[in-house]
Amino acid sequence: MIGLALHGSDREPSLGWLAVGSYIENRFLIPNMSSKRKSKGAYMISAVAEMYEIHPQTLRLYEREGLLKPSRTEGNTRLYTDEDLQRLEFILSLARDLGVNISGIAIILQMRERMEEMQRQIQEFVQYIQKEVLARATAAADPSKGAIVPLRRPVISTVDASRRKDASK
């Protein structure tokens, strides 16, 4: 289902659903819950629970299971950052829209993190290969720079060449 919703201060129409980045997100439409966040900062558990219409115990459960890692104040109050809220939105979309249980969500999040790490490693490798190809291309343009052993060409002067001809007669 793609729903039309009004978002933002101008109340302009926009799609209420948004497809984003990973395999799971591309395969299924994920609701755009980012409109529930109005500003940057940290949010207490009660505010987050109210924004996403979930019980605070659900947030505590997600933390206990390792799905969320909110920061803490000196008084041990949970504070949720914008990144935590993005992760929570993904968790809620998996649970609500796709019916994935907590164990499945944990596996999906781990796989997602591994894929992001692998993508980072591939980008580093591609950059390395590009630098290496460029270095070898410049070395090929000047063979003396890329040679393992310097190339030494024998220098034969015209005097030496004439002596050899005379010696061979």
C-alpha positions as YAML, in Angstrom:
chain: A
units: angstrom
residues:
- id: 1
  name: MET
  ca: [0.00, 0.00, 0.00]
- id: 2
  name: ILE
  ca: [1.25, 3.43, -0.87]
- id: 3
  name: GLY
  ca: [-0.49, 6.12, 1.11]
- id: 4
  name: LEU
  ca: [-0.64, 9.84, 0.52]
- id: 5
  name: ALA
  ca: [0.08, 11.90, 3.61]
- id: 6
  name: LEU
  ca: [0.68, 15.51, 4.46]
- id: 7
  name: HIS
  ca: [4.13, 16.20, 5.90]
- id: 8
  name: GLY
  ca: [6.08, 19.24, 6.92]
- id: 9
  name: SER
  ca: [5.11, 22.75, 7.92]
- id: 10
  name: ASP
  ca: [3.80, 23.65, 4.44]
- id: 11
  name: ARG
  ca: [1.40, 20.69, 4.57]
- id: 12
  name: GLU
  ca: [2.35, 19.73, 1.04]
- id: 13
  name: PRO
  ca: [1.37, 16.26, -0.13]
- id: 14
  name: SER
  ca: [4.09, 13.62, -0.20]
- id: 15
  name: LEU
  ca: [4.29, 9.85, -0.24]
- id: 16
  name: GLY
  ca: [3.76, 8.39, 3.20]
- id: 17
  name: TRP
  ca: [5.95, 5.42, 2.28]
- id: 18
  name: LEU
  ca: [9.57, 5.48, 1.28]
- id: 19
  name: ALA
  ca: [11.81, 2.79, -0.13]
- id: 20
  name: VAL
  ca: [15.39, 3.06, 1.15]
- id: 21
  name: GLY
  ca: [18.81, 1.33, 0.81]
- id: 22
  name: SER
  ca: [19.30, -2.32, 1.76]
- id: 23
  name: TYR
  ca: [17.88, -5.55, 0.32]
- id: 24
  name: ILE
  ca: [15.12, -5.75, 2.91]
- id: 25
  name: GLU
  ca: [14.25, -2.11, 2.42]
- id: 26
  name: ASN
  ca: [14.29, -2.40, -1.38]
- id: 27
  name: ARG
  ca: [12.23, -5.56, -1.33]
- id: 28
  name: PHE
  ca: [9.49, -4.11, 0.82]
- id: 29
  name: LEU
  ca: [8.19, -0.61, 1.21]
- id: 30
  name: ILE
  ca: [9.27, 0.87, 4.52]
- id: 31
  name: PRO
  ca: [7.13, 3.60, 6.10]
- id: 32
  name: ASN
  ca: [8.69, 7.03, 6.28]
- id: 33
  name: MET
  ca: [8.55, 7.75, 9.98]
- id: 34
  name: SER
  ca: [11.19, 10.47, 9.87]
- id: 35
  name: SER
  ca: [8.42, 13.07, 9.87]
- id: 36
  name: LYS
  ca: [7.87, 12.19, 13.54]
- id: 37
  name: ARG
  ca: [11.24, 13.73, 14.38]
- id: 38
  name: LYS
  ca: [11.15, 17.48, 14.30]
- id: 39
  name: SER
  ca: [14.62, 18.49, 15.48]
- id: 40
  name: LYS
  ca: [18.05, 17.16, 16.22]
- id: 41
  name: GLY
  ca: [18.98, 16.19, 19.73]
- id: 42
  name: ALA
  ca: [18.41, 13.49, 22.28]
- id: 43
  name: TYR
  ca: [15.02, 12.20, 23.36]
- id: 44
  name: MET
  ca: [13.97, 10.57, 26.62]
- id: 45
  name: ILE
  ca: [12.27, 7.19, 26.57]
- id: 46
  name: SER
  ca: [8.80, 8.62, 27.26]
- id: 47
  name: ALA
  ca: [9.03, 11.03, 24.31]
- id: 48
  name: VAL
  ca: [10.24, 8.29, 21.96]
- id: 49
  name: ALA
  ca: [7.52, 5.90, 23.12]
- id: 50
  name: GLU
  ca: [4.90, 8.55, 22.50]
- id: 51
  name: MET
  ca: [6.30, 9.52, 19.07]
- id: 52
  name: TYR
  ca: [6.25, 5.94, 17.81]
- id: 53
  name: GLU
  ca: [3.17, 4.80, 19.71]
- id: 54
  name: ILE
  ca: [4.94, 2.00, 21.54]
- id: 55
  name: HIS
  ca: [5.20, 1.15, 25.22]
- id: 56
  name: PRO
  ca: [8.40, 2.21, 27.02]
- id: 57
  name: GLN
  ca: [8.88, -1.45, 28.02]
- id: 58
  name: THR
  ca: [9.20, -2.29, 24.32]
- id: 59
  name: LEU
  ca: [12.11, 0.14, 24.06]
- id: 60
  name: ARG
  ca: [13.68, -1.41, 27.16]
- id: 61
  name: LEU
  ca: [13.24, -4.86, 25.62]
- id: 62
  name: TYR
  ca: [14.91, -3.73, 22.39]
- id: 63
  name: GLU
  ca: [17.81, -2.41, 24.45]
- id: 64
  name: ARG
  ca: [18.04, -5.60, 26.53]
- id: 65
  name: GLU
  ca: [18.13, -7.67, 23.32]
- id: 66
  name: GLY
  ca: [20.88, -5.45, 21.90]
- id: 67
  name: LEU
  ca: [18.80, -3.99, 19.09]
- id: 68
  name: LEU
  ca: [19.10, -0.42, 20.42]
- id: 69
  name: LYS
  ca: [21.91, 1.19, 22.37]
- id: 70
  name: PRO
  ca: [20.74, 4.56, 23.72]
- id: 71
  name: SER
  ca: [23.21, 6.73, 25.55]
- id: 72
  name: ARG
  ca: [22.77, 7.42, 29.26]
- id: 73
  name: THR
  ca: [22.89, 10.54, 31.40]
- id: 74
  name: GLU
  ca: [24.71, 10.71, 34.72]
- id: 75
  name: GLY
  ca: [21.39, 9.86, 36.35]
- id: 76
  name: ASN
  ca: [21.15, 6.74, 34.11]
- id: 77
  name: THR
  ca: [18.29, 8.13, 32.00]
- id: 78
  name: ARG
  ca: [18.14, 6.74, 28.47]
- id: 79
  name: LEU
  ca: [18.67, 9.28, 25.71]
- id: 80
  name: TYR
  ca: [17.86, 8.39, 22.10]
- id: 81
  name: THR
  ca: [19.73, 10.21, 19.33]
- id: 82
  name: ASP
  ca: [18.54, 10.71, 15.76]
- id: 83
  name: GLU
  ca: [20.61, 7.67, 14.71]
- id: 84
  name: ASP
  ca: [18.89, 5.60, 17.42]
- id: 85
  name: LEU
  ca: [15.52, 6.78, 16.11]
- id: 86
  name: GLN
  ca: [16.42, 5.82, 12.53]
- id: 87
  name: ARG
  ca: [17.40, 2.37, 13.75]
- id: 88
  name: LEU
  ca: [14.17, 2.15, 15.77]
- id: 89
  name: GLU
  ca: [12.16, 3.06, 12.67]
- id: 90
  name: PHE
  ca: [13.80, 0.22, 10.77]
- id: 91
  name: ILE
  ca: [13.15, -2.19, 13.67]
- id: 92
  name: LEU
  ca: [9.51, -1.15, 13.89]
- id: 93
  name: SER
  ca: [9.02, -1.49, 10.15]
- id: 94
  name: LEU
  ca: [10.40, -5.03, 10.29]
- id: 95
  name: ALA
  ca: [8.22, -5.94, 13.25]
- id: 96
  name: ARG
  ca: [4.99, -4.18, 12.27]
- id: 97
  name: ASP
  ca: [4.96, -4.37, 8.50]
- id: 98
  name: LEU
  ca: [6.80, -7.62, 7.88]
- id: 99
  name: GLY
  ca: [5.99, -9.53, 11.06]
- id: 100
  name: VAL
  ca: [9.63, -10.29, 11.88]
- id: 101
  name: ASN
  ca: [10.25, -11.41, 15.48]
- id: 102
  name: ILE
  ca: [13.01, -10.05, 17.72]
- id: 103
  name: SER
  ca: [15.47, -12.83, 16.86]
- id: 104
  name: GLY
  ca: [14.90, -12.24, 13.16]
- id: 105
  name: ILE
  ca: [15.35, -8.51, 13.59]
- id: 106
  name: ALA
  ca: [18.67, -9.12, 15.38]
- id: 107
  name: ILE
  ca: [19.88, -11.33, 12.53]
- id: 108
  name: ILE
  ca: [18.79, -8.82, 9.89]
- id: 109
  name: LEU
  ca: [20.55, -5.98, 11.73]
- id: 110
  name: GLN
  ca: [23.75, -8.03, 12.04]
- id: 111
  name: MET
  ca: [23.65, -8.90, 8.35]
- id: 112
  name: ARG
  ca: [23.02, -5.27, 7.48]
- id: 113
  name: GLU
  ca: [26.04, -4.17, 9.54]
- id: 114
  name: ARG
  ca: [28.21, -6.84, 7.90]
- id: 115
  name: MET
  ca: [27.08, -5.74, 4.45]
- id: 116
  name: GLU
  ca: [27.92, -2.11, 5.26]
- id: 117
  name: GLU
  ca: [31.37, -3.18, 6.49]
- id: 118
  name: MET
  ca: [31.94, -5.27, 3.35]
- id: 119
  name: GLN
  ca: [30.87, -2.34, 1.17]
- id: 120
  name: ARG
  ca: [33.37, -0.12, 3.01]
- id: 121
  name: GLN
  ca: [36.12, -2.71, 2.46]
- id: 122
  name: ILE
  ca: [35.25, -3.03, -1.23]
- id: 123
  name: GLN
  ca: [35.41, 0.76, -1.65]
- id: 124
  name: GLU
  ca: [38.85, 0.80, -0.01]
- id: 125
  name: PHE
  ca: [40.00, -2.04, -2.28]
- id: 126
  name: VAL
  ca: [38.71, -0.28, -5.41]
- id: 127
  name: GLN
  ca: [40.55, 2.90, -4.39]
- id: 128
  name: TYR
  ca: [43.74, 0.88, -3.87]
- id: 129
  name: ILE
  ca: [43.37, -0.76, -7.29]
- id: 130
  name: GLN
  ca: [42.76, 2.61, -8.95]
- id: 131
  name: LYS
  ca: [45.92, 4.04, -7.38]
- id: 132
  name: GLU
  ca: [47.93, 0.98, -8.36]
- id: 133
  name: VAL
  ca: [46.69, 1.05, -11.97]
- id: 134
  name: LEU
  ca: [47.52, 4.75, -12.20]
- id: 135
  name: ALA
  ca: [50.98, 4.17, -10.74]
- id: 136
  name: ARG
  ca: [51.67, 1.32, -13.15]
- id: 137
  name: ALA
  ca: [50.38, 3.31, -16.13]
- id: 138
  name: THR
  ca: [52.75, 6.16, -15.36]
- id: 139
  name: ALA
  ca: [55.57, 3.65, -14.85]
- id: 140
  name: ALA
  ca: [54.81, 2.09, -18.24]
- id: 141
  name: ALA
  ca: [55.12, 5.51, -19.88]
- id: 142
  name: ASP
  ca: [58.72, 5.73, -18.59]
- id: 143
  name: PRO
  ca: [60.20, 2.21, -18.47]
- id: 144
  name: SER
  ca: [63.20, 3.25, -16.39]
- id: 145
  name: LYS
  ca: [60.95, 4.34, -13.49]
- id: 146
  name: GLY
  ca: [59.05, 1.10, -13.26]
- id: 147
  name: ALA
  ca: [61.95, -1.28, -13.76]
- id: 148
  name: ILE
  ca: [62.99, -3.49, -10.89]
- id: 149
  name: VAL
  ca: [66.58, -3.43, -12.11]
- id: 150
  name: PRO
  ca: [67.65, -0.23, -13.84]
- id: 151
  name: LEU
  ca: [67.92, -0.67, -17.55]
- id: 152
  name: ARG
  ca: [71.48, -0.08, -18.74]
- id: 153
  name: ARG
  ca: [72.13, 0.22, -22.38]
- id: 154
  name: PRO
  ca: [75.69, -0.30, -23.59]
- id: 155
  name: VAL
  ca: [77.13, 2.85, -24.98]
- id: 156
  name: ILE
  ca: [79.18, 2.16, -28.08]
- id: 157
  name: SER
  ca: [81.05, 5.11, -29.42]
- id: 158
  name: THR
  ca: [81.95, 5.38, -33.07]
- id: 159
  name: VAL
  ca: [85.63, 4.98, -32.15]
- id: 160
  name: ASP
  ca: [84.88, 1.64, -30.43]
- id: 161
  name: ALA
  ca: [82.86, 0.44, -33.40]
- id: 162
  name: SER
  ca: [85.64, 1.24, -35.85]
- id: 163
  name: ARG
  ca: [88.24, -0.55, -33.67]
- id: 164
  name: ARG
  ca: [86.09, -3.68, -33.60]
- id: 165
  name: LYS
  ca: [85.82, -3.67, -37.36]
- id: 166
  name: ASP
  ca: [89.60, -3.29, -37.68]
- id: 167
  name: ALA
  ca: [90.26, -6.03, -35.13]
- id: 168
  name: SER
  ca: [88.02, -8.48, -36.93]
- id: 169
  name: LYS
  ca: [89.94, -8.10, -40.24]
...
